[in-house]
Amino acid sequence: MKQIIGLLRLTRPANIVTAVADILAGVAISGYLAGFTYGATPIIWLSLATMGLYGGGVVFNDVFDAELDAVERPERPIPSGVVSRFMAAMLGMVLLGIGILAAGKVNWMPSGVIAAAIAFSSVVYDKWGKHQLIFGPINMGLCRGLNLTLGISIVPGVLDTYWWLGIVPVIYIAAITMVSRGEVHGGSKLTLYNALVLYAVVISAVLWFSIENNTFYLTLPFVLAFGGMIALPLFKAIADPIGKNIGKAVKAGVIALILMNAAWASAFGVTYFALGIVLLLPLSLLLAKAFAVT
């Protein structure tokens, strides 16, 4: 049982819930819900796909970081000896494989290809990207940007119009990744201020689309909730950039993705679906009490 829990800890369950929210936001953007001809089955497959892809990606993060974690985070499953590095690597490969196959059940082009790109990007980040000052945050953001487009790919033709919306999560996750580098030893105020600017860009993008789609007043409550959740801990970290405060800012930023995705759904006129996405928030917060959010 201890080993099973250790394997589960490696997948960051609270984070996985936010990845499902990416898919749901992409589905809302795609217009799939307007017709809903094929029912919920493709949504379920894509949700399973992102769970495998995200879970596998973060498992490999710990596989490649085993030596560093032995010094900085010895309580984690691999350095503590609860899970072997080999077993973790096997879990990561299985999860990534499930993610690609599940996406392929919807369509291989583009969903399966996007899923394969997510798997590749996540492993590149885990092994090499995270150590790069500029490319690292972009690499991590790319994984999330592709995840949003994976949701949009439920209606393949829509990607031709909205593929570039994947840039917004790239900006947001790049900001969080920049902040997260101070989780252990503390960070710089300049980095935190830069993240604040990027957060403002993301919020502006969502609001702009809500204005374009005449959904501003329906979207505003979601944006305010999203902004409040990320801004309060970030301002606290700016005032005192110690590791503990930065860790809380990162945790809030990751979980707040659910509210950002709800805002996207509302901005594209699917407010009832946005409310459904918000229901994932208490689940993620509950899981965050039992499992790490990094």
Contacts in CASP RR format, 6 or more apart in sequence:
PFRMAT RR
TARGET T0000
AUTHOR 0000-0000-0000
METHOD contacts of the structure
MODEL  1
MKQIIGLLRLTRPANIVTAVADILAGVAISGYLAGFTYGATPIIWLSLAT
MGLYGGGVVFNDVFDAELDAVERPERPIPSGVVSRFMAAMLGMVLLGIGI
LAAGKVNWMPSGVIAAAIAFSSVVYDKWGKHQLIFGPINMGLCRGLNLTL
GISIVPGVLDTYWWLGIVPVIYIAAITMVSRGEVHGGSKLTLYNALVLYA
VVISAVLWFSIENNTFYLTLPFVLAFGGMIALPLFKAIADPIGKNIGKAV
KAGVIALILMNAAWASAFGVTYFALGIVLLLPLSLLLAKAFAVT
2 82 0 8 1.000
3 82 0 8 1.000
3 83 0 8 1.000
3 87 0 8 1.000
5 82 0 8 1.000
6 77 0 8 1.000
6 82 0 8 1.000
6 83 0 8 1.000
7 77 0 8 1.000
7 83 0 8 1.000
7 87 0 8 1.000
7 88 0 8 1.000
7 91 0 8 1.000
8 291 0 8 1.000
9 76 0 8 1.000
9 77 0 8 1.000
9 291 0 8 1.000
9 292 0 8 1.000
10 58 0 8 1.000
10 59 0 8 1.000
10 62 0 8 1.000
10 77 0 8 1.000
10 78 0 8 1.000
10 83 0 8 1.000
10 88 0 8 1.000
10 91 0 8 1.000
11 54 0 8 1.000
11 55 0 8 1.000
11 56 0 8 1.000
11 58 0 8 1.000
11 59 0 8 1.000
11 91 0 8 1.000
11 95 0 8 1.000
12 54 0 8 1.000
12 55 0 8 1.000
12 58 0 8 1.000
12 291 0 8 1.000
12 292 0 8 1.000
12 293 0 8 1.000
12 294 0 8 1.000
13 287 0 8 1.000
13 290 0 8 1.000
13 291 0 8 1.000
14 254 0 8 1.000
14 255 0 8 1.000
14 284 0 8 1.000
14 285 0 8 1.000
14 287 0 8 1.000
14 288 0 8 1.000
14 291 0 8 1.000
14 293 0 8 1.000
15 54 0 8 1.000
15 55 0 8 1.000
15 58 0 8 1.000
15 254 0 8 1.000
15 293 0 8 1.000
15 294 0 8 1.000
16 50 0 8 1.000
16 51 0 8 1.000
16 52 0 8 1.000
16 54 0 8 1.000
16 55 0 8 1.000
17 258 0 8 1.000
17 280 0 8 1.000
17 283 0 8 1.000
17 284 0 8 1.000
17 287 0 8 1.000
18 254 0 8 1.000
18 255 0 8 1.000
18 257 0 8 1.000
18 258 0 8 1.000
18 261 0 8 1.000
18 280 0 8 1.000
18 284 0 8 1.000
19 50 0 8 1.000
19 51 0 8 1.000
19 53 0 8 1.000
19 54 0 8 1.000
19 147 0 8 1.000
20 47 0 8 1.000
20 50 0 8 1.000
20 51 0 8 1.000
20 280 0 8 1.000
21 257 0 8 1.000
21 258 0 8 1.000
21 261 0 8 1.000
21 262 0 8 1.000
21 277 0 8 1.000
21 280 0 8 1.000
22 50 0 8 1.000
22 144 0 8 1.000
22 145 0 8 1.000
22 147 0 8 1.000
22 148 0 8 1.000
22 150 0 8 1.000
22 151 0 8 1.000
22 169 0 8 1.000
22 257 0 8 1.000
22 261 0 8 1.000
23 43 0 8 1.000
23 46 0 8 1.000
23 47 0 8 1.000
23 49 0 8 1.000
23 50 0 8 1.000
23 147 0 8 1.000
23 150 0 8 1.000
23 151 0 8 1.000
24 43 0 8 1.000
24 47 0 8 1.000
24 151 0 8 1.000
24 261 0 8 1.000
24 265 0 8 1.000
24 273 0 8 1.000
24 276 0 8 1.000
24 277 0 8 1.000
25 148 0 8 1.000
25 151 0 8 1.000
25 260 0 8 1.000
25 261 0 8 1.000
25 262 0 8 1.000
25 264 0 8 1.000
25 265 0 8 1.000
25 277 0 8 1.000
26 148 0 8 1.000
26 149 0 8 1.000
26 150 0 8 1.000
26 151 0 8 1.000
26 152 0 8 1.000
26 154 0 8 1.000
26 261 0 8 1.000
26 264 0 8 1.000
26 265 0 8 1.000
27 33 0 8 1.000
27 43 0 8 1.000
27 46 0 8 1.000
27 151 0 8 1.000
27 152 0 8 1.000
27 154 0 8 1.000
27 273 0 8 1.000
28 264 0 8 1.000
28 265 0 8 1.000
28 268 0 8 1.000
28 269 0 8 1.000
28 270 0 8 1.000
28 273 0 8 1.000
28 274 0 8 1.000
29 148 0 8 1.000
29 151 0 8 1.000
29 152 0 8 1.000
29 158 0 8 1.000
29 162 0 8 1.000
29 165 0 8 1.000
29 264 0 8 1.000
29 265 0 8 1.000
29 268 0 8 1.000
30 151 0 8 1.000
30 152 0 8 1.000
30 153 0 8 1.000
30 154 0 8 1.000
30 155 0 8 1.000
30 158 0 8 1.000
30 162 0 8 1.000
31 155 0 8 1.000
31 158 0 8 1.000
31 268 0 8 1.000
31 270 0 8 1.000
32 42 0 8 1.000
32 43 0 8 1.000
32 154 0 8 1.000
32 155 0 8 1.000
33 270 0 8 1.000
33 273 0 8 1.000
42 106 0 8 1.000
42 154 0 8 1.000
43 154 0 8 1.000
45 102 0 8 1.000
45 103 0 8 1.000
45 104 0 8 1.000
45 105 0 8 1.000
45 106 0 8 1.000
46 102 0 8 1.000
46 103 0 8 1.000
46 106 0 8 1.000
46 111 0 8 1.000
46 150 0 8 1.000
46 151 0 8 1.000
46 153 0 8 1.000
46 154 0 8 1.000
48 98 0 8 1.000
48 99 0 8 1.000
48 102 0 8 1.000
49 98 0 8 1.000
49 99 0 8 1.000
49 100 0 8 1.000
49 102 0 8 1.000
49 103 0 8 1.000
49 104 0 8 1.000
49 106 0 8 1.000
49 111 0 8 1.000
49 115 0 8 1.000
49 150 0 8 1.000
50 99 0 8 1.000
50 147 0 8 1.000
50 150 0 8 1.000
51 95 0 8 1.000
51 99 0 8 1.000
52 95 0 8 1.000
52 96 0 8 1.000
52 97 0 8 1.000
52 98 0 8 1.000
52 99 0 8 1.000
52 102 0 8 1.000
53 95 0 8 1.000
53 96 0 8 1.000
53 99 0 8 1.000
53 100 0 8 1.000
53 115 0 8 1.000
53 118 0 8 1.000
53 119 0 8 1.000
53 122 0 8 1.000
53 147 0 8 1.000
54 122 0 8 1.000
54 147 0 8 1.000
55 92 0 8 1.000
55 95 0 8 1.000
56 91 0 8 1.000
56 92 0 8 1.000
56 93 0 8 1.000
56 95 0 8 1.000
56 96 0 8 1.000
56 119 0 8 1.000
56 122 0 8 1.000
57 92 0 8 1.000
57 95 0 8 1.000
57 96 0 8 1.000
57 119 0 8 1.000
57 122 0 8 1.000
57 123 0 8 1.000
57 126 0 8 1.000
59 88 0 8 1.000
59 89 0 8 1.000
59 91 0 8 1.000
59 92 0 8 1.000
59 95 0 8 1.000
60 89 0 8 1.000
60 92 0 8 1.000
60 122 0 8 1.000
60 123 0 8 1.000
60 126 0 8 1.000
60 127 0 8 1.000
61 125 0 8 1.000
61 126 0 8 1.000
61 130 0 8 1.000
62 69 0 8 1.000
62 76 0 8 1.000
62 77 0 8 1.000
62 78 0 8 1.000
62 88 0 8 1.000
63 78 0 8 1.000
63 85 0 8 1.000
63 88 0 8 1.000
63 89 0 8 1.000
63 92 0 8 1.000
63 126 0 8 1.000
64 126 0 8 1.000
64 127 0 8 1.000
65 126 0 8 1.000
66 78 0 8 1.000
66 79 0 8 1.000
66 85 0 8 1.000
69 76 0 8 1.000
69 78 0 8 1.000
69 79 0 8 1.000
70 79 0 8 1.000
72 184 0 8 1.000
73 79 0 8 1.000
73 184 0 8 1.000
74 80 0 8 1.000
76 292 0 8 1.000
77 83 0 8 1.000
77 88 0 8 1.000
78 84 0 8 1.000
78 85 0 8 1.000
78 88 0 8 1.000
96 119 0 8 1.000
96 122 0 8 1.000
96 123 0 8 1.000
97 119 0 8 1.000
99 115 0 8 1.000
99 119 0 8 1.000
100 112 0 8 1.000
100 115 0 8 1.000
100 116 0 8 1.000
100 119 0 8 1.000
102 115 0 8 1.000
103 111 0 8 1.000
103 112 0 8 1.000
103 114 0 8 1.000
103 115 0 8 1.000
103 150 0 8 1.000
104 111 0 8 1.000
104 112 0 8 1.000
104 115 0 8 1.000
106 112 0 8 1.000
106 153 0 8 1.000
106 154 0 8 1.000
107 153 0 8 1.000
107 156 0 8 1.000
109 156 0 8 1.000
110 153 0 8 1.000
110 156 0 8 1.000
110 159 0 8 1.000
111 150 0 8 1.000
111 151 0 8 1.000
111 153 0 8 1.000
111 154 0 8 1.000
111 156 0 8 1.000
114 146 0 8 1.000
114 149 0 8 1.000
114 150 0 8 1.000
114 153 0 8 1.000
115 150 0 8 1.000
117 146 0 8 1.000
118 143 0 8 1.000
118 146 0 8 1.000
118 147 0 8 1.000
118 150 0 8 1.000
121 139 0 8 1.000
121 142 0 8 1.000
121 143 0 8 1.000
121 146 0 8 1.000
122 143 0 8 1.000
124 139 0 8 1.000
125 136 0 8 1.000
125 139 0 8 1.000
125 140 0 8 1.000
125 143 0 8 1.000
129 135 0 8 1.000
129 136 0 8 1.000
129 139 0 8 1.000
129 140 0 8 1.000
130 136 0 8 1.000
130 139 0 8 1.000
130 140 0 8 1.000
132 139 0 8 1.000
136 177 0 8 1.000
137 173 0 8 1.000
137 174 0 8 1.000
137 175 0 8 1.000
137 177 0 8 1.000
137 178 0 8 1.000
138 170 0 8 1.000
138 174 0 8 1.000
140 173 0 8 1.000
140 174 0 8 1.000
140 177 0 8 1.000
141 169 0 8 1.000
141 170 0 8 1.000
141 171 0 8 1.000
141 172 0 8 1.000
141 173 0 8 1.000
141 174 0 8 1.000
141 177 0 8 1.000
142 170 0 8 1.000
143 173 0 8 1.000
144 169 0 8 1.000
144 170 0 8 1.000
144 172 0 8 1.000
144 173 0 8 1.000
144 257 0 8 1.000
145 166 0 8 1.000
145 167 0 8 1.000
145 168 0 8 1.000
145 169 0 8 1.000
145 170 0 8 1.000
145 173 0 8 1.000
146 166 0 8 1.000
147 169 0 8 1.000
148 165 0 8 1.000
148 166 0 8 1.000
148 168 0 8 1.000
148 169 0 8 1.000
149 159 0 8 1.000
149 163 0 8 1.000
149 165 0 8 1.000
149 166 0 8 1.000
152 158 0 8 1.000
152 159 0 8 1.000
152 162 0 8 1.000
152 163 0 8 1.000
152 165 0 8 1.000
153 159 0 8 1.000
168 202 0 8 1.000
168 205 0 8 1.000
168 206 0 8 1.000
171 198 0 8 1.000
171 201 0 8 1.000
171 202 0 8 1.000
172 198 0 8 1.000
172 199 0 8 1.000
172 202 0 8 1.000
172 257 0 8 1.000
172 260 0 8 1.000
174 198 0 8 1.000
175 194 0 8 1.000
175 195 0 8 1.000
175 198 0 8 1.000
175 199 0 8 1.000
175 202 0 8 1.000
176 195 0 8 1.000
176 250 0 8 1.000
176 253 0 8 1.000
176 254 0 8 1.000
178 191 0 8 1.000
178 194 0 8 1.000
178 195 0 8 1.000
179 191 0 8 1.000
179 192 0 8 1.000
179 195 0 8 1.000
179 234 0 8 1.000
179 237 0 8 1.000
179 246 0 8 1.000
179 249 0 8 1.000
179 250 0 8 1.000
180 246 0 8 1.000
180 247 0 8 1.000
180 250 0 8 1.000
180 294 0 8 1.000
181 187 0 8 1.000
181 191 0 8 1.000
182 191 0 8 1.000
182 241 0 8 1.000
182 243 0 8 1.000
182 246 0 8 1.000
182 247 0 8 1.000
183 243 0 8 1.000
183 246 0 8 1.000
183 247 0 8 1.000
183 250 0 8 1.000
183 294 0 8 1.000
184 243 0 8 1.000
185 243 0 8 1.000
186 241 0 8 1.000
186 242 0 8 1.000
186 243 0 8 1.000
186 246 0 8 1.000
187 241 0 8 1.000
187 243 0 8 1.000
187 246 0 8 1.000
188 241 0 8 1.000
189 238 0 8 1.000
189 241 0 8 1.000
192 234 0 8 1.000
192 237 0 8 1.000
192 238 0 8 1.000
192 241 0 8 1.000
192 246 0 8 1.000
192 249 0 8 1.000
193 238 0 8 1.000
195 234 0 8 1.000
196 231 0 8 1.000
196 234 0 8 1.000
196 238 0 8 1.000
199 227 0 8 1.000
199 230 0 8 1.000
199 231 0 8 1.000
199 234 0 8 1.000
202 260 0 8 1.000
203 223 0 8 1.000
203 226 0 8 1.000
203 227 0 8 1.000
206 219 0 8 1.000
206 223 0 8 1.000
206 260 0 8 1.000
206 263 0 8 1.000
206 264 0 8 1.000
206 267 0 8 1.000
207 216 0 8 1.000
207 219 0 8 1.000
207 220 0 8 1.000
207 223 0 8 1.000
207 267 0 8 1.000
209 264 0 8 1.000
209 267 0 8 1.000
209 268 0 8 1.000
210 216 0 8 1.000
210 218 0 8 1.000
210 219 0 8 1.000
210 220 0 8 1.000
210 223 0 8 1.000
210 263 0 8 1.000
210 266 0 8 1.000
210 267 0 8 1.000
213 267 0 8 1.000
213 268 0 8 1.000
213 269 0 8 1.000
215 266 0 8 1.000
215 267 0 8 1.000
215 268 0 8 1.000
215 269 0 8 1.000
215 271 0 8 1.000
218 266 0 8 1.000
218 269 0 8 1.000
218 271 0 8 1.000
219 263 0 8 1.000
219 266 0 8 1.000
219 267 0 8 1.000
222 259 0 8 1.000
222 262 0 8 1.000
222 263 0 8 1.000
222 266 0 8 1.000
222 274 0 8 1.000
222 278 0 8 1.000
223 263 0 8 1.000
225 259 0 8 1.000
226 256 0 8 1.000
226 259 0 8 1.000
226 260 0 8 1.000
226 262 0 8 1.000
226 263 0 8 1.000
227 256 0 8 1.000
227 259 0 8 1.000
229 252 0 8 1.000
229 253 0 8 1.000
229 255 0 8 1.000
229 256 0 8 1.000
229 259 0 8 1.000
230 249 0 8 1.000
230 252 0 8 1.000
230 253 0 8 1.000
230 256 0 8 1.000
232 252 0 8 1.000
233 245 0 8 1.000
233 248 0 8 1.000
233 249 0 8 1.000
233 251 0 8 1.000
233 252 0 8 1.000
233 253 0 8 1.000
234 249 0 8 1.000
234 252 0 8 1.000
236 245 0 8 1.000
236 248 0 8 1.000
236 249 0 8 1.000
237 245 0 8 1.000
237 246 0 8 1.000
237 247 0 8 1.000
237 248 0 8 1.000
237 249 0 8 1.000
239 245 0 8 1.000
247 294 0 8 1.000
250 293 0 8 1.000
250 294 0 8 1.000
251 288 0 8 1.000
251 293 0 8 1.000
251 294 0 8 1.000
254 293 0 8 1.000
254 294 0 8 1.000
255 281 0 8 1.000
255 284 0 8 1.000
255 285 0 8 1.000
255 288 0 8 1.000
255 293 0 8 1.000
258 277 0 8 1.000
258 278 0 8 1.000
258 280 0 8 1.000
258 281 0 8 1.000
258 284 0 8 1.000
259 278 0 8 1.000
259 281 0 8 1.000
261 277 0 8 1.000
262 274 0 8 1.000
262 275 0 8 1.000
262 276 0 8 1.000
262 277 0 8 1.000
262 278 0 8 1.000
263 274 0 8 1.000
264 274 0 8 1.000
265 271 0 8 1.000
265 273 0 8 1.000
265 274 0 8 1.000
265 277 0 8 1.000
266 274 0 8 1.000
END
